[in-house]
């Protein structure tokens, strides 16, 4: 499984209905399974981003489809970053020669 970190901000719609955000989070976690993925962590944060999640997905296409499905609800905007563990990074570094 590949790891992705998402940085999310509430849209105007999302902040108007912020009291439902934990319910929406449960629905998003359940939806991940439909894409062969798992949302392993989700945090509400202070500062520039309102939510941070860690998602494990079998490939980039699955992670992208999950992100689009969640964002299409109109409550958040997402920025997704591929994250590499130590072994993956070592493989990348080995390609440098």
Residue frames as a rotation matrix with the C-alpha (Angstrom) as fourth column:
UNK 1
0.579 0.816 0.000 0.00
0.816 -0.579 0.000 0.00
0.000 0.000 -1.000 0.00
UNK 2
-0.413 -0.637 0.651 1.11
0.608 -0.725 -0.323 3.53
0.678 0.263 0.687 -0.77
UNK 3
-0.093 0.318 -0.943 0.78
0.916 -0.345 -0.206 6.31
-0.391 -0.883 -0.260 1.79
UNK 4
-0.263 0.114 0.958 -0.75
0.548 -0.800 0.246 9.72
0.794 0.590 0.148 1.11
UNK 5
-0.561 0.113 -0.820 -1.10
0.698 -0.468 -0.543 12.75
-0.445 -0.877 0.184 3.37
UNK 6
-0.074 0.600 0.797 -3.97
0.761 -0.482 0.433 15.12
0.644 0.639 -0.421 2.70
UNK 7
-0.863 -0.105 -0.494 -4.19
0.383 -0.773 -0.506 18.70
-0.329 -0.626 0.707 3.87
UNK 8
-0.257 0.887 0.384 -7.77
0.868 0.037 0.495 19.94
0.424 0.461 -0.779 3.86
UNK 9
-0.987 0.105 -0.119 -9.53
-0.042 -0.897 -0.439 23.24
-0.153 -0.429 0.890 4.28
UNK 10
-0.238 0.970 0.046 -13.23
0.662 0.197 -0.723 23.77
-0.711 -0.142 -0.689 4.83
UNK 11
-0.660 0.217 0.719 -15.15
0.545 -0.521 0.657 25.41
0.517 0.825 0.226 2.02
UNK 12
-0.735 0.499 0.460 -17.83
-0.613 -0.779 -0.134 28.00
0.291 -0.381 0.878 2.84
UNK 13
0.286 0.862 -0.419 -20.35
-0.555 0.505 0.661 25.15
0.781 0.043 0.623 2.77
UNK 14
0.013 -0.369 -0.929 -18.15
0.453 0.831 -0.323 23.01
0.891 -0.417 0.178 5.02
UNK 15
-0.925 -0.380 -0.027 -17.75
0.206 -0.440 -0.874 25.69
0.320 -0.814 0.485 7.67
UNK 16
-0.380 0.867 0.322 -21.49
-0.814 -0.479 0.328 26.47
0.438 -0.137 0.888 7.65
UNK 17
0.700 0.648 -0.300 -22.13
-0.477 0.737 0.479 22.79
0.532 -0.192 0.825 8.45
UNK 18
-0.289 -0.957 0.025 -19.05
-0.629 0.170 -0.759 22.24
0.722 -0.235 -0.651 10.61
UNK 19
-0.131 0.294 0.947 -21.15
-0.937 0.276 -0.215 20.59
-0.325 -0.915 0.239 13.33
UNK 20
0.875 0.470 0.115 -21.56
-0.389 0.825 -0.409 17.65
-0.287 0.314 0.905 10.94
UNK 21
0.293 -0.829 -0.477 -17.84
-0.892 -0.059 -0.448 17.31
0.343 0.557 -0.757 10.23
UNK 22
-0.547 -0.504 0.668 -17.31
-0.716 0.695 -0.062 14.28
-0.433 -0.513 -0.741 12.48
UNK 23
0.340 0.733 0.590 -20.25
-0.121 0.656 -0.745 12.51
-0.932 0.182 0.312 10.81
UNK 24
0.866 -0.073 -0.494 -18.81
-0.500 -0.121 -0.858 13.35
0.003 0.990 -0.141 7.39
UNK 25
-0.156 -0.986 0.053 -15.44
-0.987 0.154 -0.050 12.05
0.041 -0.060 -0.997 8.54
UNK 26
-0.260 0.149 0.954 -17.01
-0.341 0.910 -0.235 8.70
-0.903 -0.387 -0.186 9.45
UNK 27
0.784 0.606 0.134 -18.61
-0.054 0.282 -0.958 8.55
-0.618 0.744 0.254 6.00
UNK 28
0.567 -0.654 -0.501 -15.28
-0.798 -0.286 -0.530 9.37
0.203 0.701 -0.684 4.33
UNK 29
-0.416 -0.731 0.540 -13.51
-0.835 0.543 0.092 6.65
-0.361 -0.413 -0.836 6.30
UNK 30
0.093 0.552 0.829 -16.16
-0.026 0.834 -0.552 4.15
-0.995 0.029 0.092 5.23
UNK 31
0.893 0.282 -0.351 -15.96
-0.310 -0.181 -0.933 5.35
-0.327 0.942 -0.074 1.62
UNK 32
0.030 -0.976 -0.214 -12.23
-0.961 -0.087 0.263 4.65
-0.275 0.198 -0.941 1.50
UNK 33
-0.321 -0.131 0.938 -12.91
-0.175 0.982 0.077 0.91
-0.931 -0.140 -0.338 1.47
UNK 34
0.716 0.662 0.219 -14.83
0.132 0.180 -0.975 1.29
-0.685 0.727 0.042 -1.82
UNK 35
0.792 -0.512 -0.334 -11.56
-0.567 -0.413 -0.712 2.42
0.227 0.753 -0.617 -3.38
UNK 36
0.657 -0.538 -0.528 -9.48
0.460 0.841 -0.285 -0.35
0.597 -0.055 0.800 -1.82
UNK 37
-0.295 -0.756 0.584 -8.04
0.016 -0.615 -0.789 2.23
0.955 -0.224 0.193 0.54
UNK 38
0.327 0.351 -0.877 -8.01
0.888 0.204 0.413 3.04
0.324 -0.914 -0.245 4.23
UNK 39
0.285 -0.208 0.936 -7.99
-0.263 -0.956 -0.132 6.36
0.922 -0.208 -0.327 6.04
UNK 40
-0.025 -0.398 -0.917 -5.72
0.673 0.671 -0.310 5.43
0.739 -0.625 0.251 8.93
UNK 41
-0.470 -0.144 -0.871 -5.70
0.798 -0.491 -0.349 8.79
-0.377 -0.859 0.346 10.70
UNK 42
0.027 0.475 0.879 -7.75
0.604 -0.709 0.365 11.97
0.797 0.521 -0.306 10.62
UNK 43
-0.402 -0.236 -0.885 -7.08
0.874 -0.388 -0.293 15.07
-0.274 -0.891 0.363 12.70
UNK 44
0.743 0.523 0.418 -8.86
0.565 -0.824 0.027 18.40
0.358 0.216 -0.908 13.01
UNK 45
-0.185 -0.952 -0.245 -6.13
0.982 -0.172 -0.073 21.01
0.027 -0.254 0.967 13.16
UNK 46
0.686 0.244 -0.685 -5.55
0.340 -0.940 0.006 24.68
-0.643 -0.237 -0.728 13.90
UNK 47
-0.328 -0.856 -0.399 -3.72
0.014 -0.426 0.904 26.97
-0.945 0.291 0.151 11.54
UNK 48
-0.629 -0.032 -0.777 -3.61
-0.706 -0.396 0.587 27.00
-0.327 0.918 0.227 7.75
UNK 49
-0.631 0.389 -0.672 -5.36
-0.261 0.708 0.656 23.62
0.731 0.589 -0.345 7.38
UNK 50
0.015 0.773 0.634 -8.54
-0.974 -0.132 0.185 22.44
0.227 -0.620 0.751 9.06
UNK 51
0.839 0.245 0.486 -7.97
-0.349 0.927 0.135 18.69
-0.417 -0.283 0.864 8.65
UNK 52
-0.228 -0.872 -0.433 -5.03
-0.971 0.234 0.039 16.39
0.068 0.430 -0.900 8.04
UNK 53
0.761 0.475 0.442 -5.49
-0.507 0.860 -0.052 12.76
-0.405 -0.184 0.896 7.09
UNK 54
-0.532 -0.846 -0.035 -3.27
-0.742 0.446 0.500 9.82
-0.407 0.292 -0.865 6.31
UNK 55
0.638 0.764 -0.098 -4.56
-0.671 0.489 -0.557 7.46
-0.377 0.421 0.825 3.66
UNK 56
-0.554 -0.704 0.443 -3.22
-0.310 0.669 0.676 4.12
-0.772 0.237 -0.589 2.51
UNK 57
0.587 0.719 -0.371 -4.17
-0.599 0.077 -0.797 3.21
-0.545 0.690 0.476 -1.06
UNK 58
0.510 -0.381 0.771 -3.07
0.448 0.883 0.140 0.51
-0.734 0.274 0.622 -3.50
UNK 59
-0.318 -0.604 0.731 -2.08
0.948 -0.177 0.265 3.07
-0.031 0.777 0.629 -6.16
UNK 60
-0.931 -0.129 -0.340 -2.23
0.140 -0.990 -0.007 6.72
-0.336 -0.054 0.940 -7.16
UNK 61
-0.706 0.707 0.027 -5.42
-0.128 -0.165 0.978 6.26
0.696 0.687 0.207 -9.18
UNK 62
-0.015 0.709 -0.705 -7.30
0.758 0.468 0.455 4.84
0.652 -0.528 -0.544 -6.19
UNK 63
-0.417 -0.213 -0.884 -6.08
0.818 -0.513 -0.262 7.62
-0.398 -0.832 0.388 -3.91
UNK 64
-0.995 0.042 -0.085 -7.06
-0.078 -0.880 0.468 10.25
-0.055 0.473 0.880 -6.48
UNK 65
-0.431 0.894 -0.124 -10.50
0.141 0.203 0.969 8.74
0.891 0.400 -0.214 -7.00
UNK 66
-0.020 0.380 -0.925 -11.07
0.977 0.202 0.062 8.67
0.211 -0.903 -0.375 -3.24
UNK 67
-0.692 -0.323 -0.646 -9.97
0.514 -0.849 -0.126 12.28
-0.508 -0.419 0.753 -2.89
UNK 68
-0.922 0.384 0.054 -12.21
-0.193 -0.577 0.793 13.42
0.336 0.721 0.607 -5.73
UNK 69
-0.200 0.885 -0.420 -15.17
0.510 0.460 0.727 11.51
0.837 -0.068 -0.543 -4.29
UNK 70
-0.126 0.103 -0.987 -14.70
0.975 -0.173 -0.143 13.14
-0.186 -0.980 -0.078 -0.89
UNK 71
-0.825 -0.289 -0.487 -14.07
0.248 -0.957 0.147 16.63
-0.508 0.000 0.861 -2.27
UNK 72
-0.800 0.550 0.240 -17.08
0.179 -0.163 0.970 16.41
0.573 0.819 0.032 -4.60
UNK 73
-0.060 0.772 -0.633 -19.29
0.984 0.153 0.094 16.67
0.170 -0.617 -0.769 -1.52
UNK 74
0.221 0.127 0.967 -18.34
0.380 -0.924 0.035 20.34
0.898 0.360 -0.252 -1.51
UNK 75
0.964 0.223 -0.147 -17.31
0.207 -0.277 0.938 20.58
0.169 -0.935 -0.313 2.15
UNK 76
0.459 -0.873 -0.163 -13.52
0.086 -0.139 0.987 20.55
-0.884 -0.467 0.011 1.80
UNK 77
0.793 -0.461 -0.398 -10.71
-0.507 -0.137 -0.851 21.31
0.338 0.877 -0.342 -0.60
UNK 78
0.840 -0.462 0.285 -7.84
0.162 0.715 0.680 18.85
-0.518 -0.525 0.675 -0.52
UNK 79
0.390 -0.827 -0.406 -4.15
-0.877 -0.200 -0.436 18.92
0.280 0.526 -0.803 -1.25
UNK 80
0.967 0.006 0.255 -2.74
-0.085 0.950 0.300 15.39
-0.240 -0.312 0.919 -1.47
UNK 81
0.217 -0.962 -0.168 0.91
-0.968 -0.190 -0.164 14.45
0.126 0.198 -0.972 -1.14
UNK 82
0.706 -0.137 -0.695 2.51
0.025 0.985 -0.169 11.06
0.708 0.102 0.699 -1.68
UNK 83
0.520 -0.529 0.670 4.49
-0.848 -0.227 0.479 10.08
-0.102 -0.818 -0.566 1.42
UNK 84
0.356 -0.511 -0.783 7.45
-0.276 0.742 -0.610 7.68
0.893 0.434 0.124 1.41
UNK 85
0.986 -0.101 0.134 8.54
-0.095 0.324 0.941 5.46
-0.139 -0.940 0.310 4.28
UNK 86
0.313 -0.950 0.012 12.22
-0.631 -0.198 0.750 4.85
-0.710 -0.242 -0.662 5.05
UNK 87
-0.156 -0.368 0.917 12.51
0.352 0.846 0.400 1.74
-0.923 0.385 -0.002 2.84
UNK 88
0.656 0.458 0.600 10.83
0.721 -0.145 -0.678 3.47
-0.224 0.877 -0.425 -0.09
UNK 89
0.904 -0.364 -0.223 13.13
-0.375 -0.927 -0.008 6.47
-0.204 0.091 -0.975 0.33
UNK 90
0.031 -0.929 0.368 16.18
-0.342 0.336 0.877 4.20
-0.939 -0.153 -0.307 0.43
UNK 91
0.096 0.076 0.992 15.06
0.768 0.629 -0.122 2.66
-0.633 0.774 0.002 -2.89
UNK 92
0.947 0.258 0.190 14.71
0.320 -0.751 -0.578 6.14
-0.006 0.608 -0.794 -4.37
UNK 93
0.637 -0.760 -0.125 18.13
-0.603 -0.593 0.534 7.18
-0.480 -0.265 -0.836 -3.11
UNK 94
0.003 -0.633 0.774 19.70
0.159 0.765 0.625 3.98
-0.987 0.121 0.103 -4.51
UNK 95
0.573 0.284 0.769 18.57
0.779 0.102 -0.619 5.04
-0.254 0.953 -0.162 -8.00
UNK 96
0.927 -0.258 -0.274 20.76
-0.279 -0.959 -0.041 8.12
-0.252 0.115 -0.961 -7.70
UNK 97
0.699 -0.670 -0.252 23.83
0.066 0.410 -0.909 5.95
0.712 0.619 0.331 -8.16
